[in-house]
Amino acid sequence: MRYDQKVLALVEVRGRERDWEQAEREFEQRGWPLVDSSVRGEGISAGVLRPDPGARLFVVEVRLFGARNRRTERAAAWRVERLAKAARLEMQVRRCELVERDRELLTEWLVHTVAHRPARTPAPRPAPAPAPRPLTVAGRLHRRLTLARARYTERRGHHDTGMLVTGTASEARRLSRMTLPGGGAPAGTGTDVRALHGKERAHIVTRREEDRQRWMYRLFGWLAAMAFCAVVARQQSGGRLWLWAVVAAACFAVALRVGSRMFLSGGRALSVFVTCAVAGMLLALALGPGTSGDGWTPWQMLMLAAVLTTVAGVWLLVRQWTWGEWLAWAAPMAFTVLASFVVASGSVLHAIYATELDLSPGDLDVPGIWQALSALKVLSFLSVALVVPALWGIAKHLHVTYLRPGEQLNAPLYVLAQILVVTQVLLLALSSADTAVKEVRAAAGDRTAPPSYFGVEPAWTCVEPTVPRAELNVQDGELDPARPLLSFGVADGEVALWHEDTEAAFKVPASQVRLLPAKDAKAPCAFPAEKWEAGADVG
């Protein structure tokens, strides 16, 4: 069972023997180990609680997801209360205590042989042999070079045995020479160790694993705030520039203070140096290269923060699900909803676009590939809806009070938030189509090239009738063959046209006209409009 925190809970269950047995089964089903149990007033509660033979105390290790903060114990109590409601048991949480199990980070060492090293002292000689002569200058230099070469090859890992040990330097050496049951022969004194990452700094006492992560998150948060304030300050002037600059400097000062306390003791200069280096890289990234070559904008940074927050929040929410839940309903439901929405939403943007132009969706002949792309556009709008479950996941991870398990307002709050977000998504879709229609109307009024919109390619066209005036069937407008008109293409045997004077759309049967691209939208079409108006057959 996966979990983040362990809390020892003293749970009182009132009732009879079957109620106590049911409580033990419920604890076991949830993966909560039962540490101890006794009748109230006996065992650990003797002299603490009034004896009651109708109540039994259970010491349970409640395992739960989420952060370690001031609400972790309460979160464990909420889960026990939820269990009591689900199992219909009279169950009370009398005490909760967080179990601290933060792992100490020991220095890692790699074991290597020492046979390549030159001897530190000459080998002993027999008694009759004369005493060795002292080394010459050249001999001492050669010995130093040999020792330096040996040290270099050790640091490069040329003599590693593959064994890994952890602890202090002395512990690592003793561990490397220790014999393990079932292992190989003891190495004796023929091995030594080297630090896996750089050199051992015995004067630095590091924080434990989770504590260090919390301090790193805090440091990065202040540095990100500093970069954002610097970006805002760059786009200001006068007093507002100095205000944002002061705020950025204050964020950097707090980041320096946090960074200087990354270790429990020692290493302050190293921490400050690393903090300044990271701050410089963030400022160079925020103020230097960007999408336009002028660095990031505040809006881009806010969007990046929103994306990262959404991804993190959804991950915090989903990681609490089991694979059984995914395979049972979540994954099939998500695939079904996504597939059906892609099929159904392919013409949503085109329908809004056509309605804004007084046309029907059937008047636009849009290829299937563009309908799929428009569906992906709508899906990108729907990604905003992930903000709600993301914030929900972050709130659950932090054990926010109003999201306690079993709270009756959880579902209504979630539904209300999703309704608000889906409404915002619809407004984004309407805004996208409305912006495109306004650009088309502006292009029609100025007689310039109109923009396309997901496969809809409006173009200036000379519409030449091929039938007499009396036989031409024009719907909702009048055709002027002498002027280029904005055409939206042919669909269902009809041509959808736009008249810039009336700012309205009308349709003409495609079988009664001939469509020719207009060379110049501001020049008249080469068509004998006067003869055609007089009733002559010019087809």
C-alpha positions in Angstrom: 0.0 0.0 0.0 1.3 3.4 -0.9 1.2 6.3 1.6 3.0 9.4 2.6 2.4 9.8 6.3 1.9 7.5 9.3 -0.1 8.6 12.3 -0.6 6.6 15.5 -4.3 6.9 16.5 -5.9 5.9 19.8 -9.4 4.8 18.7 -12.1 4.0 21.1 -14.8 1.6 19.9 -18.0 1.2 21.9 -20.3 -1.7 21.7 -19.9 -5.5 22.0 -17.5 -8.2 20.8 -18.8 -8.2 17.3 -18.4 -4.5 17.0 -14.7 -4.8 18.0 -14.1 -7.6 15.6 -15.7 -5.6 12.8 -13.5 -2.6 13.7 -10.4 -4.9 13.4 -11.5 -6.1 10.0 -12.1 -2.5 8.8 -8.6 -1.6 9.9 -7.1 -4.6 8.1 -9.0 -3.8 4.9 -7.6 -0.3 4.8 -4.1 -1.5 5.4 -3.9 0.1 8.9 -1.7 -2.1 11.2 -3.2 -2.7 14.6 -0.5 -2.0 17.2 -2.3 -2.7 20.5 -5.8 -3.2 21.9 -7.2 -3.3 25.4 -10.4 -2.6 27.3 -10.8 1.0 28.3 -9.3 1.6 31.7 -6.8 -1.2 31.4 -3.4 -1.6 29.8 -2.1 1.7 28.4 -5.2 3.6 29.6 -5.0 2.4 33.2 -5.3 5.4 35.5 -5.9 7.7 32.4 -9.5 6.9 31.4 -12.4 5.7 33.5 -12.8 1.9 33.2 -15.7 0.9 30.9 -16.1 -2.8 29.9 -18.3 -1.7 27.0 -15.5 0.2 25.2 -12.2 -1.0 23.8 -9.2 1.0 22.8 -7.3 0.3 19.6 -3.8 1.7 18.8 -3.9 1.9 15.0 -1.3 3.1 12.6 -3.3 5.3 10.1 -1.6 5.6 6.8 -2.6 8.4 4.5 -1.5 10.5 1.5 -0.6 14.2 1.9 1.9 16.6 3.2 3.3 16.8 6.7 2.0 19.9 8.3 0.0 21.1 11.3 -3.2 19.4 9.9 -1.7 15.9 9.3 -3.0 14.5 12.7 -6.4 16.0 12.1 -6.5 14.5 8.6 -5.9 11.1 10.2 -8.7 11.7 12.6 -11.0 12.6 9.7 -10.3 9.3 8.0 -11.1 7.4 11.2 -14.4 9.4 11.4 -15.2 8.6 7.8 -14.6 4.9 8.6 -16.9 5.1 11.5 -19.7 6.5 9.3 -19.1 4.0 6.6 -19.0 1.0 9.0 -21.8 2.3 11.2 -19.7 1.9 14.3 -19.6 4.1 17.4 -15.9 5.1 17.1 -14.1 8.0 18.7 -10.5 9.2 18.1 -9.0 9.9 21.5 -5.5 10.8 20.4 -3.4 11.2 17.2 0.4 11.4 17.0 2.5 11.8 13.8 5.1 9.1 13.4 8.4 10.8 12.3 10.2 8.6 9.8 12.3 11.1 7.9 15.3 9.3 6.4 18.8 10.5 7.2 21.0 11.1 4.2 24.3 9.3 4.6 27.3 9.9 2.5 27.7 7.3 -0.3 31.1 5.7 -0.9 32.5 3.5 -3.7 35.0 0.8 -2.7 38.2 0.4 -4.8 41.4 -1.6 -4.5 44.8 -0.1 -3.4 47.2 -2.5 -5.0 48.1 0.2 -7.6 49.4 2.6 -5.0 53.1 2.9 -4.4 54.4 1.7 -1.0 54.6 4.4 1.6 57.7 2.9 3.2 60.4 0.6 1.8 60.0 -3.1 2.5 61.9 -4.4 5.6 65.2 -6.0 4.8 67.1 -8.8 6.6 69.4 -7.8 9.5 72.7 -8.3 7.7 71.6 -6.1 4.8 72.8 -2.5 4.7 70.3 0.3 5.5 68.6 1.7 2.4 70.0 4.9 1.0 67.8 8.0 1.1 65.9 8.8 -2.0 67.4 11.3 -4.4 65.5 14.4 -5.6 64.6 12.6 -8.8 63.4 9.5 -6.8 61.2 11.6 -4.6 59.7 13.4 -7.6 59.1 10.1 -9.4 57.4 8.7 -6.3 55.1 11.8 -6.0 54.2 11.6 -9.7 53.3 7.9 -9.3 51.2 8.6 -6.2 49.4 11.5 -8.0 48.7 9.2 -11.0 47.3 6.6 -8.6 45.0 9.1 -6.9 43.8 10.4 -10.3 42.9 6.9 -11.5 41.1 6.3 -8.3 39.0 9.4 -8.7 38.2 8.3 -12.3 36.9 5.0 -11.0 39.5 2.7 -12.7 40.0 0.6 -9.7 36.4 0.4 -8.3 35.1 -3.0 -7.2 31.4 -2.1 -7.7 30.7 -2.2 -3.9 28.7 0.7 -2.4 28.7 1.6 1.3 27.3 4.5 3.2 28.2 6.4 6.4 31.2 8.4 7.6 34.7 7.8 6.1 35.8 5.5 8.9 32.5 3.6 8.9 32.7 3.2 5.1 36.3 1.7 5.3 35.3 -0.7 8.0 32.1 -1.7 6.2 34.1 -2.3 3.0 36.3 -4.8 4.8 33.5 -6.5 6.7 32.5 -10.1 5.8 28.8 -10.6 4.9 27.1 -14.0 5.4 27.0 -15.6 1.9 29.3 -13.0 0.5 32.8 -13.2 -0.9 36.1 -13.5 0.9 37.0 -10.5 3.2 39.0 -7.8 1.5 41.2 -7.1 4.5 43.2 -3.9 4.2 43.5 -4.2 0.4 40.6 -1.8 -0.2 39.8 1.9 0.4 36.8 4.1 -0.3 36.1 7.3 -2.2 33.1 9.6 -2.0 30.6 9.1 -4.8 29.9 12.8 -5.2 32.9 15.0 -4.8 34.6 15.1 -1.4 33.3 14.3 2.1 32.6 17.4 4.1 32.5 16.3 7.7 31.8 19.8 9.0 28.5 19.9 7.0 25.5 18.4 8.6 22.7 17.9 6.1 19.0 17.9 6.7 16.9 14.8 6.5 15.4 13.9 3.1 11.9 15.3 3.4 13.0 18.3 5.4 15.5 19.1 2.7 12.9 18.8 0.0 10.6 21.3 1.8 13.4 23.8 2.1 14.3 23.4 -1.6 10.6 24.0 -2.6 10.6 27.1 -0.3 13.8 28.4 -1.9 12.6 27.9 -5.4 9.3 29.5 -4.6 11.0 32.7 -3.4 13.4 32.7 -6.4 10.5 32.3 -8.8 8.7 35.2 -7.1 11.9 37.3 -7.5 12.1 36.5 -11.2 8.4 37.4 -11.7 8.8 40.8 -9.9 11.9 41.5 -12.0 10.0 40.9 -15.2 7.1 43.1 -14.1 9.6 45.8 -13.0 11.2 45.8 -16.4 7.9 46.8 -18.1 7.2 49.6 -15.6 8.6 53.1 -15.3 8.9 55.8 -12.6 7.8 54.9 -9.1 6.2 51.6 -10.0 9.5 50.4 -11.4 11.3 51.1 -8.1 8.4 49.5 -6.2 8.6 46.2 -8.1 12.4 46.3 -8.0 12.3 46.6 -4.2 9.8 43.7 -4.0 12.1 41.6 -6.2 15.1 42.5 -4.0 13.1 41.6 -0.9 12.2 38.2 -2.4 15.9 37.6 -3.2 16.9 38.5 0.4 14.4 36.0 1.8 15.7 33.4 -0.7 19.2 34.1 0.5 18.1 33.5 4.1 16.4 30.3 3.2 19.4 29.1 1.1 21.8 29.9 3.9 19.9 27.5 6.2 19.8 24.6 3.7 22.2 22.6 6.0 21.7 22.1 9.7 25.3 23.3 10.3 28.2 24.3 8.1 28.1 24.9 4.4 26.7 28.4 4.6 29.0 29.9 2.0 28.4 27.0 -0.4 24.6 27.4 0.0 24.7 31.2 -0.6 26.9 30.7 -3.7 24.5 28.1 -5.1 21.5 30.3 -4.3 23.1 33.3 -6.1 24.0 31.1 -9.1 20.4 29.8 -9.4 19.0 33.3 -9.0 21.3 34.5 -11.8 20.2 31.7 -14.1 16.5 32.4 -13.4 17.0 36.1 -14.1 18.9 35.4 -17.3 16.1 33.1 -18.4 13.3 35.5 -17.5 14.9 38.7 -18.7 17.0 37.3 -21.6 15.8 34.8 -24.2 12.0 34.4 -24.7 9.5 33.7 -27.3 10.0 37.1 -28.9 13.7 37.6 -28.1 12.9 40.2 -25.4 12.5 37.8 -22.5 9.4 36.6 -20.8 6.3 38.7 -20.1 4.3 38.6 -16.8 1.4 36.9 -18.6 3.7 34.2 -20.0 5.1 33.6 -16.6 1.7 33.4 -15.0 0.6 31.0 -17.7 3.7 28.8 -17.1 3.0 28.9 -13.4 -0.7 27.9 -14.0 0.4 25.0 -16.3 2.9 23.7 -13.7 0.4 24.1 -10.9 -2.3 22.3 -12.9 0.1 19.4 -13.8 1.2 19.1 -10.2 -2.3 19.3 -8.8 -3.7 16.7 -11.1 -0.7 14.4 -10.3 -1.4 14.9 -6.6 -5.0 13.9 -7.1 -4.4 11.0 -9.4 -1.6 9.4 -7.4 -4.1 8.6 -4.7 -6.0 6.3 -7.0 -5.1 2.7 -7.3 -4.6 0.8 -10.5 -7.8 -1.1 -9.8 -9.8 2.1 -9.8 -8.1 3.2 -13.0 -8.8 0.0 -14.8 -12.3 -0.4 -13.4 -13.9 2.9 -14.3 -11.6 5.9 -14.6 -9.6 5.0 -17.7 -12.6 3.7 -19.7 -14.7 6.6 -18.8 -12.0 9.1 -19.7 -11.4 7.4 -23.1 -15.1 7.3 -23.8 -15.8 10.9 -22.9 -12.7 12.1 -24.9 -13.6 10.1 -28.0 -17.2 11.0 -28.0 -16.4 14.7 -27.4 -13.9 14.8 -30.3 -16.5 13.4 -32.6 -19.3 15.7 -31.3 -17.3 18.8 -31.0 -15.7 18.8 -34.4 -18.2 21.4 -35.7 -18.8 23.4 -32.5 -16.4 26.3 -33.5 -17.6 26.1 -37.2 -21.3 26.3 -36.0 -20.6 29.4 -33.9 -18.6 30.9 -36.8 -21.4 30.3 -39.2 -24.1 31.7 -36.9 -22.1 34.9 -36.4 -22.2 35.3 -40.2 -25.9 34.6 -40.5 -25.2 31.3 -42.1 -25.9 27.7 -41.2 -23.2 25.1 -40.4 -24.2 23.2 -43.6 -23.3 26.3 -45.7 -19.6 25.7 -44.9 -17.9 22.8 -46.5 -15.1 22.0 -44.0 -12.7 19.0 -44.5 -12.7 16.4 -41.8 -9.1 17.1 -40.9 -10.0 20.7 -40.0 -13.0 19.6 -38.0 -10.6 17.4 -36.0 -8.3 20.3 -35.5 -11.2 22.5 -34.3 -12.1 19.8 -31.9 -8.6 19.8 -30.5 -8.9 23.6 -30.1 -12.0 23.1 -28.0 -10.2 20.4 -26.0 -7.5 23.0 -25.4 -10.1 25.2 -24.0 -11.4 22.4 -21.9 -8.0 22.0 -20.4 -8.9 25.0 -18.3 -11.4 22.7 -16.6 -8.4 20.7 -15.2 -7.7 23.7 -13.0 -10.5 22.7 -10.6 -9.4 19.1 -10.0 -5.8 20.4 -9.8 -6.6 22.8 -7.1 -8.7 20.1 -5.5 -5.7 17.8 -5.5 -3.4 20.4 -4.0 -6.0 21.2 -1.3 -6.4 17.5 -0.4 -2.6 17.1 -0.3 -2.4 20.0 2.2 -5.3 18.6 4.2 -7.4 21.7 3.8 -10.2 21.7 6.4 -13.1 22.2 4.1 -12.1 19.1 2.1 -12.1 16.7 5.0 -13.2 13.2 4.0 -16.9 12.6 4.3 -17.8 16.3 4.2 -21.2 16.7 2.7 -20.4 20.0 0.9 -17.5 18.4 -1.0 -19.6 17.2 -4.0 -21.7 20.4 -4.4 -18.6 22.6 -4.2 -16.8 20.5 -6.8 -19.8 20.5 -9.1 -20.3 24.3 -8.7 -16.7 24.9 -9.5 -16.8 22.7 -12.6 -19.9 24.5 -13.8 -18.1 27.8 -13.5 -15.1 26.5 -15.4 -17.1 24.9 -18.2 -19.0 28.2 -18.6 -15.7 29.9 -18.9 -14.7 27.3 -21.6 -17.8 28.1 -23.6 -17.0 31.8 -23.3 -13.6 31.1 -24.7 -15.0 29.2 -27.7 -17.5 32.0 -28.4 -14.7 34.5 -28.1 -12.5 32.6 -30.6 -15.3 32.5 -33.2 -16.4 36.0 -32.6 -12.8 37.3 -33.1 -12.5 35.5 -36.4 -15.9 36.9 -37.6 -14.9 40.4 -36.7 -11.7 40.0 -38.7 -13.7 38.8 -41.7 -16.1 41.7 -41.4 -13.2 44.2 -41.2 -11.5 42.6 -44.2 -14.8 42.8 -46.2 -15.2 46.5 -45.3 -11.7 47.3 -46.3 -11.7 44.9 -49.2 -8.5 43.2 -48.0 -7.5 39.5 -47.8 -9.7 37.9 -45.1 -8.2 35.4 -42.6 -9.0 31.7 -42.7 -10.6 29.8 -39.8 -10.1 26.1 -39.3 -10.5 25.1 -43.0 -13.0 27.9 -43.9 -11.1 29.9 -46.6 -13.1 33.1 -47.5 -11.8 34.6 -50.7 -12.7 37.5 -53.0 -14.5 36.0 -56.0 -16.1 37.2 -59.2 -19.5 35.6 -59.4 -20.7 35.4 -63.1 -24.3 34.2 -63.6 -24.8 31.6 -66.3 -28.5 32.1 -66.5 -30.7 35.1 -67.3 -31.6 37.5 -64.5 -35.2 36.2 -64.3 -34.0 32.6 -63.8 -31.4 33.3 -61.1 -32.5 32.1 -57.7 -30.8 34.3 -55.1 -31.7 33.7 -51.4 -31.6 36.5 -48.9 -29.9 39.1 -51.0 -29.0 40.6 -54.4 -26.2 39.6 -56.7 -24.0 42.3 -58.3 -21.8 40.5 -60.8 -19.8 43.7 -61.4 -18.2 43.6 -57.9 -16.0 41.0 -56.3 -17.8 39.3 -53.4 -16.5 37.4 -50.5 -17.2 33.7 -51.0 -17.1 31.0 -48.4 -17.1 28.1 -50.8 -19.6 25.7 -52.2 -21.6 23.4 -50.0 -24.7 21.3 -50.8 -24.8 22.8 -54.3 -25.0 26.4 -53.1 -22.4 29.2 -52.9 -22.3 31.2 -49.6 -21.5 34.9 -50.3 -21.1 38.0 -48.2 -22.2 41.5 -49.2 -20.1 44.1 -47.5 -22.7 46.9 -48.1 -25.5 45.1 -46.3 -23.1 43.2 -44.0 -25.2 40.1 -44.6 -24.8 36.7 -46.2 -26.8 35.3 -49.1 -26.7 32.1 -51.2 -26.8 31.4 -54.9 -27.1 28.0 -56.6 -23.7 26.8 -57.8 -25.2 25.5 -61.0 -26.3 29.0 -62.0 -23.1 30.9 -61.6 -19.4 30.6 -62.5 -16.8 31.4 -59.8 -13.6 33.1 -60.8 -10.9 34.3 -58.4 -10.8 38.1 -58.2 -7.4 39.6 -59.2 -8.1 42.7 -57.2 -10.8 43.0 -54.6 -11.1 46.8 -55.2 -11.3 46.5 -59.0 -14.6 45.6 -60.8 -15.1 42.2 -62.4 -14.8 41.8 -66.2 -18.5 40.8 -66.7 -21.1 42.5 -68.9 -23.4 43.3 -65.9 -25.5 45.8 -67.9 -26.5 43.3 -70.6 -27.3 40.7 -67.9 -29.4 43.2 -66.0 -31.3 44.0 -69.2 -32.2 40.3 -69.4 -29.7 39.1 -72.1 -28.3 35.6 -71.9 -24.6 36.1 -71.2 -23.8 32.5 -70.2 
